């Protein structure tokens, strides 16, 4: 539980690059559980569900993000099932 809280704390207000289908997008994990800076995810909420796992919750689906130990990269399968990845923007 403590590691999940630490992950949530580290992600709050952090900016990420998201690679999907050969394009790069940026989004921000807001501290209130929302996602900003990516219009197509404007109604998506994020929830920490494990020490290195976050679930993005859309209206009808969920997407699981699996972070590395340094919490500076993640892998996922996008809403459409295509493998995607992300990285912390410095």
C-alpha positions, 0 to 999 in steps of 0.5 A: 500500500505504501508503494502505491501511495508513493507512486500516486505522489510521484505521478501527480502533476507529472508530464508524460510522452505517449507513443502510439501508432508511430506518433507522440502525444503528451499528457499530464497526470493531474493530482485530482486523478484527471488527465490534462493536455491530451484532448482525447483523454479529457474525461479519463481518470487515473487510479493507482492499483499497485506499486507499479500499475495505474489504470486509466478509466474511460467511459466504457474501457480501462487501460493498464499502465505498467511502470518500470522501477524508476517510474520514468517509463511505462508500457501498455496496450492502448484502448484499441489493443495496440502496444504503446509506451510512455516516458517521463518528460523532463 
